[in-house]
Amino acid sequence: MRFTRTSQMLSVAAIAVLSLSACGGGSTESSTGGGTTDAVIVVDGSEPQNPLIPTSTNEVGGGAILDLIFAGLVSYDADGKPQNEMAESIETEDAQNYTITLKEGKTFTNGDPVTASSFVDAWNYGAAAKNAQLSSYFFESIEGYDEASAEGSTVETMSGLSVVDDRTFTVKLAQPESDWPLRLGYSAFFPLPAAALEDPAAFGENPIGNGPYKFASEGAWQHNQQIELVPNEEYEGPQAAQNAGVTFKIYQNDTTAYQDLISDNLDVLKTIPTSDIKNFKNDLGERSIESPYAGNQTIAVPYYLPNWDGEAGKLRRQALSMAINRDEITEVIFNGGREPAKDFTAPVLDGYSADLPGSENLEYNPDEAKKLWADAEKISPYDESQPLTIGYNADKGDHKTWVEAVVNNIKNNLGIEVEGKPYATFKEARTEATEETLTGALRAGWQADYPSLYNFLGPIYATGAGSNDARYSNPDFDQELTDGLAASSVEEGNEAMNKAQEQLLEDLPAIPLWYQVAQGGWSNNVDNVEFGWNGVPLYYAITGK
């Protein structure tokens, strides 16, 4: 099937009280329009970087699993609109103070009740500096986060969180924020049972969730091979499983996965290899999809690398960007299946603009690129002993072809040494980025966590943010983000976020390349395959034939 996804930020007033009638789980008939529910769906996956703790997972391999085995206060439907999961209501009168009431009778798969403390304790754990969680930054809006997250801090709780009773807790933000409730479906905000905080390492190998699926058994995560999930029979909500389970088969490359797909040995492939893009529609026919989603592709250039900091570094970043022919690469390599980037977000988001001041730095202009590079040389000569590399993972996404095209553009237009640097796995690449040990640039695509311009800016480019691979820090940019979150309306907030982007378009901590398009397919064995607003298949809705 084909469809177009659009995503909109919702006003605080629109989500002041979220409510949804629960859908029953565990049925034997599909509610999606036919198909058998007794089939186990085999889909492609990648090895998670870390143990499966929600507050320390910020990459897609682990995120796909967490989104199925946990349920937060809200989730997002196919169009990116929030729908209640654990929340009965989320209420506010001022966009700063929230009262959250949970539905009755919700449990984790070990039988423990999901209570207000399940959320408050998990969020405090995620924020506390001593726990070093990668998604800690997502709690920075809550009052008391600064004290809990400060380096060396022994503070373990945020003052803005209070448990009222088993089903009620309150949240006080440091300031009013226009899109805070919209974030609550992201994995960092999932609840945790007490067992998770008693032994996080053990829990991360065999997590206990409250979502539509659970681990098939202890040890269901067979590292670098597969992760087996089965329906959680106790789950009642909008994402009730319409199949007998989802098995994530971990592939070392997408080409092998594609061959399995066309041979009906794999049921769903979310990303078609670059080498097969020209043929996949003919190969799969109506069992294929090509549609924009909230995602982009960039190249992050760390500021700790020689040659790439200061004023000379900024000029070189601009030169690098103008040396890349995005139109030609997206047309020739992706067969028109990508759209050249004009900003740092994605066109499907409300508030997107293709005409921001500074967007000219993303246009192909080899003559200006040469001039900028020469200007940088006058400030600080380029250290040729540190040639530029562009890192990419070789196991997923078939990135080699487009990285080589980018490398050739840069070589031909700037006359510098540059080469692609393959990493065996996505996990390996992400580990170097996290540990700040990259020796070159790194391809750094982003898949939205929730439908908001801010989600493409704050978590990636704000000072100290968990996904800030470039280690970019600009107080002016940070303040503009803060101003945008404090806006009294979504429209004003979007204007502020785009103002913040003007700073990014000048500094270019990462080089935006193109907006992502979901290009995927499925086998003859399944029905009811749909891809969501963020380019991820709605796994729970897939049925067998």
Secondary structure, 3 states (H helix, E strand, C coil): CCCCCCECCCCCCCCCCCCCCCCCCCCCECCCCCCECCCEEEEEECCCCCCCCHHHCCCHHHHHHHHHHCCCCEEECCCCCEEECCEEEEEECCCCEEEEEECCCCECCCCCECCHHHHHHHHHHHHCHHHCCCCHHHHCCECCHHHHHCCCCCCCCCCCEEEEECCEEEEEECCCCCCHHHHHHCHHHCCCCHHHHHCHHHHHHCCCCCCCEEECCCCCEECCCEEEEEECCCCCCCCCCCCCEEEEEECCCHHHHHHHHHCCCCCEECCCCHHHCCCHHHHHHHHEEEEEEEEEEEEECCCCCCCCCHHHHHHHHHHHHHCCCHHHHHHHCCCCCCEECCCCCCCCECCCCCCCCCHHHHCCCHHHHHHHHHHHHHHCCCCCCCCEEEEEECCCCCCHHHHHHHHHHHHHHHCCCEEEEEECCHHHHHHHHHHCCCCCEEECCEECCCCCHHHHCHHHHCCCCCCCCCCCCCHHHHHHHHHHHCCCCHHHHHHHHHHHHHHHHHHCCEEEEEEEEEEEEECCCEECCCECCCCCECHHHCEEC
